[in-house]
Amino acid sequence: MLNDFEMLARAPDSPARTKLVERLTSVFVRLSEAERSSVIASFEDVVTRVLATIEEDDRIALSSRFANLPNAPIGVLRHFAHDTSTVARKVLRHSPRLDDEELSKVAKLRDDGHRLAIAQRIFLSEPVSDTLIQCGSSDVLRAVAANDGAQISTVGYDRLVNDAISDRVLRELVAGRERLPEAVRSKIAPLIAAEVGRRFQRTRNAQDERQLYLRLLEALDDGDIDVDEAIEAAIEERRPVWVVDIIAHAGCFDRAEIMSALMERSVKAISMACYQTGISAPTWKKLLDFRAKTLGIGSNAPRYVREYGAYSRTAQKSA
């Protein structure tokens, strides 16, 4: 392994160094625990120094590799976690080796890209959730509220409820959380009274809405309606959570990823998800309008519709 360290130090360019890091990592993970303990300091030192010299695309690839290693060196993971949000995303979202202290540190010191990645972890402890809520933007707060695996303290819920006063999407996400504490429910209830009133005016109670949602998914699965019709029905009902569920269901995506994409100001992620799900350009335009006008997220500029249509033309030429 020492020979590998020496080759890594002499590697002439980013691709060569990247391949040597991958080779070194493969050797490292096959070592016994005792063998790893004897070389881990050297491994972390060399790899972290090399990471500072290689291109971002190569660091992204390596970050994805390390994110799923159960015995990945913690020093290397910390280096990735504090890199750009694009590099850090997979490690922050998936690595089981990053503890609450490190996740909270990243949430405090880095930007919303890092915080959104942390907010999508399968499980969030109260300290981590509270740090995200304390330091994050509205997009981060929405992501935490949408994460069923996030444990949230009383202080955290107080901040969410306070921000929900002026954020209708956050209001709906908080109100829809499972096992919502009764004290929080009593605080959020007055904020959603207007929406509840409109539902009653349409002679629909909460159970009726749930049945409507289930019938919508059933009709989609049975082929009675297509994904465009399902999305447009959810938009008409002004239900962002339904939109997320339909896209995730129809496209076999991770629900948290679609929720994050819908709430991001950039349209890149949600447009690609919609295209891969088979959503048409006219429905994409309606979704853009819904995001911009109803949810207050991003832009519905005509160029985004033109760019979406270009996906289809490019795909047809490639076929």
N, C-alpha and C positions, 0 to 999 in steps of 0.2 A: 504493500500500500504506500510506502514511502516513495517508491519509484513513481507511482501515480501522482503524488504530490509534486515531485520534481518536474514531471511532464506538464502538469497543469500550470506551473509557474512559467514554463518556457513556451506555452502555446501562443502562436502568433496573432490570432484574431478571435473575434467573438464566437463564430460558429465552432471553431476548434476548441475553445475553452468550454463552451456549452456541452459539447460531446464528452469532454473529459470529466466535467462535473457529473454528467449522467452516468458515466462509467464508474466513477468514484462512488457515487451514491449506491449503485447496484451492488458494488462490493461491500460497502458499509452495512447495508441492511441485512446482508447474509452473514455478517459476523455474529459470533455469540455475544451475550451481554458483557462478559468479561473482556472480550476483545474490543468491543465498541468502547467500553469505558477507558481503555488504554490509549485510544487514538482520537477520541471525540474532540478534545481540545484542539488538536492539530487540524482535524477535519473542519471544524467550525471556523477556525481562523483562516484557513486557506480558501474555503468556499465563500465566506462572506467578503473576503478581499477580492476574489475573482468576480463576484456578482457586481461589484462596483465598476467593472471594466467591460461588461458585455451589454449588448443592445436590449432594449425593453422587450421586444418580441421574444427573445431568448429567455429573459427573466420570467416572462409570463408562462412560458412552457415549463420551466423548472419549478415555478411556484405551484403549478397544477400538479406536478409530480409529487412534490413534498407535502402538499395539502392532505393527501390520502395515506401517507405513511404513518403507521401507528407508533413507530419508534424514531420518527424524524428528530434530528438534533434541535433542541429548543432554540439555540442561538441562531441557527439558520432561519427557523420559522419567524423569530422576532425580526430578523433583517427583512424578510419578505413582508411582514405585517406593516412595517413602517416605510415600505417602498411606495411608489405611486399607487393610487387606488386600483388602477387596471392590473398591476402586478399583484397587489395584495389581496384582491377580491377572493380568489379561491381558498387561500390559506385562512383568511378571516372568517369565511363562511363555513368551511368544512373541517379544519384541523382540530382534532380532539386534544391536541397537546397544548394549545393556548389556554391558560387559566384565566379566571375572572380578573385578576389583577392586571394581566397583560392586555386583555381585551378592553378594560376600562381605561388603561393608559393610552391605547391607540385611539379610543373614542374621544379622549380629552385633547390629545395633541394633534391628531390628523384631521382630515376634512370629511365632508358629508359622503363622499364616495366610499371611504373606509367605514363610516358609521352605517351606511345602508347595507354594506356587506355583512357587518356584524349583526345587524337587525334581522337578517335572513337565516341565522343559525337555527337549527332544529330546537335548541333549548337556550334560553337566556335567563340567568339568575336575576334576582332583584337588583343587586348592585350594578350589574352591567346594563340592564334595562333602564335603571334610573339615570345612569351616566349618559346613555344615548338620548334620553328624554331631556336631560338638563342641557346638553351641548348641541343637540341636533336641530335641524331646520324642520319645517312642517312636513317635508317628505320623509324624514327620519321618524318623526313622531307617528306618522301614518303607517310606516312599515312596522314599527314596534306594536302598534295597536292591532295590526292585521295578523301578527304572528301569534298563533294559538299556544305556542310553546314558550312565550315570554312571560315570566313571572314579574309582576309589577307591584311596587309598594304603595302604601297610602299616599306618600309624597309624590310618587310618580303619577298616580292616578289624578291627584290634584292638579298637576301641571297639564295633563291631557285634557281634563275637563275644562280647565281655564282656557286653553287654546281652542277647544271645541266650540266655544262661544262664537268665534268668528270663522270657524272652519267646518262647513257642513259635512264634508267627506270624513273628517276625523270624528265628528259627532256620530256618524253612522257606524264607523268602525269600532268605536268604543262601546256603543250601545249593543253591537252584535257580538261582543266577546263572550265566550263561554265562561261560566262560573264567575260572572261579574259580581263583585262584592255589593251587598245590598246598599251600603252607604254611598257607593259610587253610582249605583242605579238610581238612587233617589236624587242625586245631583244632576245626572244626565237627562233624566226624564223631562224636566221642564224645557230643556233645550231642544228636545225633539217633539215637543207638543204640537208645533205647527204642522210638521210632517205627518204626525199621527192623525191630527184633525183632518188633513186632506185625504188620508186613507179612509177614514170613517165616512167622509163625504162621498167617496166613491163606493160606499157600502162594502168595504173590504176590511176585514180585521187581519191580525197578524197571521192567523192560521190560513186564511184565504190566500194571502200573499205567498206563503210557503207552498201551498198547493199549486198556485199559479207557476211558481218557479220550478217545481218538480214536473209539472205537466209540460213546461217548456223544454226541459232536458229530455223528457221521455219522447216528445214529438221529434226532437232532434235525433235521438238515437234510433227511432223507428223510421226515419226518413220522411216524416210527414212535413217537416220544414227543413230548410237548409241552414247553414251556419249564419248566413247573412240575415235571414229572417229572425233567427234567435237573438243575434246581437242587436238588431234594430228594435226588437220587442223589449229587450233589457234597457236600451237607451230611452225608449218611450216611457218606461216605468221609472226612469231616472235612478237606476240601480247599478252603481259602479261595481259592487261586489258580484252581481250577476254577470256583468260583462267579463270580469276576471275569470269567474268559474266556467263560463261558456268557452272562452278561448283556451283555458287550460284543459278543459274536458275534451274539446274537439281536436285540439292539436297535441294532446298528450304531453303538455308542459307541466313544469312544477308551478303550483299555484302561487307560491311566494315570489317567484321570478316574474310572473305576469303581473302580480299586484305592484311590484316595484317598478316594472316597466311602464305600467299605466300611469303611475304617479310621478314619474320622472318628467322634467321639463323637456328634455330631448325626446324626439319622436323615434329615434333610430331603433331602439330595442323593441318597442311596441309595434312599430311598422313591420319589422322582420317577423315577429311572432304572428301578426295578422296575415301577412303574405303566406307564411308557411302553413297556416291553418286553412287557407283558401278563401279568405275574405275578399270580396270584390272591391274595386276602387270606389264605387258609389257608397258602399257601407263604410269603407275606411274614411271617406269624407264626413259622414255622419258621426263617426266616432271622434274624429278630430274636433268637430263642432261641439260635441258633448264635453270633451276634455276642456276645451278652451272657454266655452260659454257657461256651462253648468258647473263644472268642477273647478274652473279657474286655473287650469294647468296648461302651460305651454301655449303654442300658437296653432291656429288653423289656417295658416297662410296657403294660398293656392299652390305654391311650389311643392309643398309636401304631398299634395294629391298627384301632381305631375310626376314627382320622383317615385311615388308608389306605383303609378301606371307603368313606369319604365322597368320595374322589376319583372312584370309580366312579359313585356316585349323582349327583354333580354333573355328570359327563360325560354320563350318560344324560339328565338334564334338559335339557342344552344341545343334545343331538342333535335 
